[in-house]
Amino acid sequence: MTAESPRRREAIRLQRYLSRAGVASRREAERLITEGRVSVDGTVITELGTRVVPGGQVVRVDGRRVEPRTLRWIAVYKPEGYLTTRRDDRGRPTVYSLLPGGLEDLFHVGRLDRLSEGLLVFTNDGETAHRLLHPRYQTPRRYRVEVEASVQPAELRRLRRGVELEDGVARAEDVEVAPSRGLSQRAAGPASVVYLTLREGRKREVRRMMAALKLPVKRLVRLSFGPVELGELEPGGWRELTAEEVGALREAVGLGETHGDT
């Protein structure tokens, strides 16, 4: 093994370097390169196939040195009553109060309404997050919904076939009803637990679908987002995503190494 081979293994595409530095999206970074506005070790680069070694070479855009940020991915169990926003004018608790110190600059990938709970993912990897939320990639979200009603087979069929909402038809997949025993909040009448998966991520989509079927929601928990699962997290808890989880997220939206990402 030569002395240069470790550096060669660590090299990444210049446009990915610029994206990780927060300069621009990868497409915008390609434009900066072809316009001759990027230099590596003092040499102007216009070839899109150029690779650089983070921490081993000096990259400048319009003469200003730029360096990639450390990418962070955090999973948080959002409790009921917290807002998915940075701050609230009325002083209500927000999900950012759940993050450990130093991670307040991360942004949330998607939302959960105030009364819902469960998995939220935070990151500073803007390109991957944007794709995860784009309808093109249909990132699956799985939910556990406790309803104050006995769900009938006809209602399950409607969820699968599609429920008409004011912004179009919403369809679920992998819909099933579980036994009502073990409900966290017991109602005085019939009750059911519905598990379902959605791929669009529209605002309050699950609650609106249930309302259209006249199924009152007692509790709503997001169990997974793409390949990331809530797992053993307790309400208010957080954890770092594993390298395998991050790789699976990127792979799901065409940014993994097998797609020429390095």
C-alpha positions in Angstrom: 0.0 0.0 0.0 1.4 3.4 -1.0 1.4 6.4 1.2 -1.2 8.1 -1.1 -3.8 5.3 -1.1 -5.5 6.3 2.2 -6.0 9.9 0.8 -7.3 8.5 -2.4 -9.9 6.4 -0.5 -11.0 9.5 1.5 -11.4 11.7 -1.6 -15.0 12.9 -2.4 -16.4 14.7 -5.4 -15.9 18.5 -5.2 -19.6 19.2 -5.6 -20.3 17.0 -2.6 -17.6 18.8 -0.6 -19.3 22.1 -1.4 -22.7 20.8 -0.5 -21.4 19.5 2.9 -19.8 22.9 3.5 -23.3 24.4 3.2 -22.2 26.5 0.2 -24.9 25.2 -2.2 -26.9 22.2 -3.3 -25.0 19.8 -5.4 -26.6 21.0 -8.6 -25.8 24.6 -7.7 -22.2 23.6 -6.8 -21.8 22.1 -10.2 -22.6 25.5 -11.7 -20.1 27.2 -9.4 -17.4 24.8 -10.6 -18.1 25.1 -14.3 -18.2 28.9 -14.0 -14.6 28.8 -12.6 -15.5 30.1 -9.2 -14.0 27.2 -7.2 -10.3 26.6 -6.6 -8.5 23.6 -4.9 -5.0 24.3 -3.5 -4.8 27.5 -5.5 -5.8 26.0 -8.8 -9.1 27.0 -10.4 -11.2 23.8 -11.1 -13.8 23.6 -13.9 -14.0 19.8 -14.2 -17.0 18.2 -12.5 -15.1 14.9 -11.9 -12.6 16.5 -9.6 -12.2 14.8 -6.2 -10.8 16.4 -3.0 -9.8 15.2 0.4 -11.6 16.9 3.3 -9.1 18.3 5.7 -6.2 17.6 3.3 -6.8 20.3 0.6 -7.8 24.0 0.6 -11.0 24.7 -1.2 -12.1 28.2 -2.0 -15.3 29.7 -3.5 -14.9 33.2 -4.9 -11.7 33.4 -2.9 -13.3 32.4 0.4 -12.1 29.2 2.1 -14.9 26.7 2.8 -14.8 23.6 4.9 -17.4 20.8 5.2 -19.4 20.6 8.4 -19.7 17.5 10.5 -23.0 15.9 9.4 -25.3 15.1 12.3 -28.4 12.9 12.4 -30.5 12.7 15.5 -33.7 10.8 16.3 -36.0 12.3 18.9 -39.2 11.0 20.6 -41.5 14.0 20.4 -44.0 13.9 23.3 -47.5 15.1 23.0 -47.9 18.9 23.6 -44.6 19.9 21.9 -44.6 22.1 18.8 -42.4 21.2 15.8 -40.8 24.6 15.5 -37.8 26.5 16.9 -39.7 28.9 19.1 -43.2 29.8 20.0 -44.5 33.3 20.7 -46.9 31.9 23.3 -44.2 30.2 25.2 -45.3 26.7 24.5 -42.7 23.9 24.6 -41.0 23.1 21.3 -39.0 20.1 20.1 -35.8 22.1 20.2 -35.9 22.1 23.9 -35.4 18.3 23.7 -32.1 18.5 21.7 -28.8 18.3 23.5 -26.7 21.4 23.8 -24.8 22.5 20.6 -27.3 20.9 18.2 -29.8 23.8 18.0 -28.7 24.5 14.4 -30.1 21.2 13.2 -33.4 21.3 11.3 -36.3 18.8 11.6 -37.1 16.5 8.7 -40.8 16.8 8.4 -43.3 17.6 11.2 -45.7 16.2 13.8 -48.6 18.3 15.0 -48.8 19.4 18.6 -51.0 16.6 19.8 -49.1 13.8 18.0 -46.0 12.1 19.3 -43.3 9.8 18.1 -40.3 9.9 15.9 -38.8 13.1 14.5 -35.4 13.2 12.7 -33.1 16.2 12.8 -30.0 16.8 10.7 -27.8 19.5 9.0 -27.6 17.4 5.8 -29.8 19.6 3.7 -29.6 17.7 0.5 -30.6 14.4 1.9 -33.4 15.9 4.0 -34.8 17.8 1.0 -35.0 14.5 -0.9 -36.6 12.6 2.0 -39.4 15.1 2.0 -39.8 15.3 -1.8 -42.9 13.5 -3.1 -40.8 11.8 -5.8 -39.1 9.6 -3.3 -42.2 8.6 -1.3 -40.5 8.1 2.0 -42.7 5.8 4.1 -43.9 6.9 7.5 -45.5 4.4 9.8 -48.1 5.3 12.5 -49.9 3.7 15.4 -53.3 5.3 15.8 -55.7 4.7 18.7 -59.3 5.5 17.8 -62.4 5.6 19.9 -64.4 3.4 17.6 -64.5 -0.2 16.4 -62.8 -0.1 13.0 -64.7 -2.2 10.4 -63.2 -4.0 7.3 -65.0 -1.5 5.0 -63.1 1.4 6.7 -59.8 -0.4 6.2 -60.6 -0.9 2.5 -61.4 2.9 2.2 -58.0 3.7 3.8 -56.2 1.5 1.3 -58.3 2.6 -1.7 -58.1 6.3 -0.8 -59.9 8.9 1.2 -61.0 12.1 -0.4 -59.5 15.2 1.4 -59.7 18.8 0.5 -56.2 18.6 -1.1 -56.8 15.4 -2.9 -57.1 11.7 -2.3 -54.9 10.2 0.5 -54.1 6.5 0.4 -52.5 4.3 3.1 -50.7 1.0 2.7 -50.0 -1.9 5.1 -53.2 -1.0 7.0 -54.1 -3.4 9.8 -56.1 -3.4 13.1 -54.6 -4.7 16.3 -56.5 -5.9 19.4 -57.6 -3.0 21.5 -56.1 -4.4 24.7 -53.2 -2.4 26.0 -54.6 1.0 24.9 -52.7 3.8 26.7 -55.9 5.8 27.2 -59.0 3.8 27.6 -62.3 5.1 26.3 -65.7 4.3 27.6 -66.9 2.8 24.4 -65.4 0.7 21.5 -61.7 1.3 20.7 -59.2 0.1 18.1 -55.5 0.4 17.3 -54.8 1.0 13.6 -51.3 0.7 12.1 -50.8 2.3 8.7 -48.1 3.6 6.4 -48.2 6.8 4.4 -45.8 8.0 1.8 -46.8 11.6 1.1 -46.4 13.4 4.4 -49.1 15.9 3.9 -50.1 18.2 6.8 -52.1 16.4 9.5 -52.8 13.7 6.9 -53.5 10.8 9.3 -55.9 12.8 11.5 -57.7 14.2 8.4 -58.1 10.7 7.0 -59.5 9.4 10.3 -61.9 12.4 10.6 -63.2 11.7 7.1 -64.1 8.2 8.2 -65.6 9.5 11.5 -63.0 7.7 13.6 -62.0 9.9 16.6 -58.3 9.8 17.2 -57.3 9.3 20.8 -53.6 9.0 20.3 -51.2 9.1 17.3 -47.6 7.9 17.4 -45.2 7.9 14.5 -43.2 4.7 14.7 -40.8 5.1 11.8 -39.5 7.4 9.1 -38.0 5.6 6.2 -35.6 3.0 7.5 -35.3 4.8 10.9 -37.5 3.3 13.7 -38.6 4.8 17.1 -37.4 1.7 18.8 -36.9 1.9 22.5 -36.8 5.7 22.8 -38.9 7.1 25.6 -40.9 10.3 25.2 -38.4 13.3 25.3 -35.5 11.0 24.6 -33.0 11.2 21.7 -30.2 9.2 20.1 -27.7 9.5 17.3 -28.6 7.7 14.2 -26.2 4.8 13.4 -24.0 4.8 10.3 -26.2 2.1 8.9 -29.4 4.2 9.3 -27.8 7.2 7.7 -26.5 5.1 4.8 -30.0 3.6 4.4 -31.6 7.0 4.3 -29.2 8.3 1.7 -29.5 5.1 -0.4 -33.3 5.4 -0.4 -33.1 8.8 -2.1 -30.3 8.0 -4.5 -27.4 9.6 -2.6 -25.6 6.4 -1.4 -22.2 5.3 -2.6 -23.6 2.9 -5.1 -25.1 6.0 -6.8 -21.7 7.6 -7.3 -21.9 9.7 -4.2 -18.2 9.5 -3.2 
